[in-house]
Amino acid sequence: CVSTLLMLTTGDIYTLINYVGFVNYLWYGVTVAALLLLRWREPRLPRPVRVNLLFPILYLLFWAPLLLFSAILEPLVCGVGLAIMAAGAPVYLICIRGGDKAK
């Protein structure tokens, strides 16, 4: 929130959109890849919605080059987006994973 407010005060909203867009599309692809991995590793799990595997495979075939081109054309923006995303890892490790859990 603080970084967003700082970006808004500088007037460079397009850079903020690029940071968020790259990270969003990165996680969209990771999510679709996880779907394929689960279908391969756990084929007998009950699934409320079944999708033909052609759709996630086609998505990943189009997703990978777009993400790669984005990283090649704007490496600084993509790197900052990854750094912002990685900044959440310590918060997760301290507050969520390291905290007390109800049994």
N, C-alpha and C positions, 0 to 999 in steps of 0.2 A: 504494500500500500504506500509506504514511504517513497519507494523508488518510482512508483507511478505518479505520485504527486510531484516529485522533483522533475520528472520528464514532462509533465504537463506545464509546469511553470517555465521550463526552457522553451516550450513551443515546438519541440521536435517529436511530435506524436507518431510520425511515420517510423522512426527507429523503434519506438516502443511496440508498434504493431508488428514490425519485423521480428523483434525478440520473441514476442508471444506466439506469433505465427509459426516460427521455426520449431519452438518447443512443443506446441500443440500438435503439429504434423508429425514430429518425431514420436510422440506418445501414441498418436493414432496408429501409426505403423507398428509400434511395439505391441499394441493391444491386438491388432489383427494377426500378427505373427504368433502371439500367445494363443489365440484361438486355434490356429493350425497346430501348434505344439500340443495343446491339450487334446485335440482330436486324434493326434498320432499316439500320444502316450497313454491316454485314458479313453479308448474307443467305446467302452461299455458304460460310461457315466450317463445318467439320464440327462437329457437336454430338453428344456421346454420349447426351444426354437432351434430347428436344424436348418442350416444354410448349406447350399451346394458349395463344395470346396472350390469350384471354379471362381466364384466371386471374390473371396479373400486372396486367392492367388493372383488374379488379375489386378486387384487393388495394389498388392505389394509390388507387382511388376511395374506399375505406373508410379507408385509412391517412391520407390528407391531412387530412380534417376532424378526426380524432382527435388528430393531432399539432398542428394549429392550435388546437384547443380547449385542449389541454394548455398550449401557449405563452401563450394568452390568460388562462387561469385561474391559472396559476402562473408568471408571467414570471421571477421571481427564481430559482426552482428551475431552470427551463429555461436561463436565462442562466448560472447557475453550472455547470450540466452542460456547456454549450457551452464555457465558459472552461476547465474541467478537460480537455475533449477537445482544445481548442486548445493547451493547455500541452504536449501531446505533439508538436506540430509542430516546435518547435526541436530536440527530441531526435532526431526523424526526420531533419531536415535536416542536423544535425551528424554523427550516428553512422551513418546508413544511406546517405543520398544523397550526402553530402559525403565519405564515407570512400573508401578505396582499394577497388577492385573487382578481382576476378580476371577475366582475359580468357577 
